[in-house]
Amino acid sequence: MTGTLLVLGGRSEIGVAVARRLAGREASTVVLAARRSSDLDAEEKAVREQGAEVERVEFDADDLAGHRPLLDDVAARHGSVDTAVVAFGLLGDQARAEADPAHAVQIVHTDYVAHVQILTELAQVMRARGSGTIVVFSSVAGARVRRANYVYGSAKAGLDGFASGLADALHGSGVRLVLVRPGFVIGRMTEGMRPAPFSSTPDQVADATVAALRAGRNEVWVPRVLRPIFALLRHAPRALWRRMPR
């Protein structure tokens, strides 16, 4: 991992934490892509302090037509996108989504449809070059969808399946996809919510992600204990499962 690191979701706490850990030795340039990129002063400073050059670009994940032009523009100015961290997402409001179809569709569009678009574009660009790394953040919410957050969970379930299949399709191409499945993450997105058991912080997720990148692992659960737990929970009776909290 050298050269240019693109963070799609440049305001994401996890995305910036990963960039900070890779900046300098493993990424000489970090491109932070987000809406209102002029407001990324703190994120840029945090990454620049680790020894990388930092650029900001406008990126609206829901503007599907803008995905490929963004990738082409970054590649034209920096030679290539060597590592892409796909870190955007929308938690949404489950209660609102159950009453407002437009909000439900908004969550699924951002958390699934927009991911399918950008991941496919990234795969095409990197496959043509024969190298590159893509980091995708799924969630244990998609491991088995719960009634308490089924709109968000269903989008993550779709993303998890798509990313897993894409990783297999990229095998042997020189392009690597790393799929990260965090549990409840205590951060801005979940502010005001009661943390679930085995919660983690953005820094802990970033540590596990970067460790997987450096060790050559292509899947990582954060924390690791969630993998055997969900292997069992997949078989929990449905009458019990529907009562599970977020």
ABEGO torsion letter per residue (X at the ends): XBEBBBBBGAABAAAAAAAAAABGAABABBBBBBBGAAAAAAAAAAAAAAGBBBBBBBBBAABAAAAAAAAAAAAAAAGBBABBBBABEBAEBAAAAAABAAAAAAAAAAAAAAAAAAAAAAAAAAAAAGBEBBBBBBBAAAABBBAAAAAAAAAAAAAAAAAAAAAAAABGAGBBBBBBBBBBBBBAAABGBBBBBGBBBAAAAAAAAAAAAAAGBABBBOBAAAAAAAAAAAABBAAAAAABBX
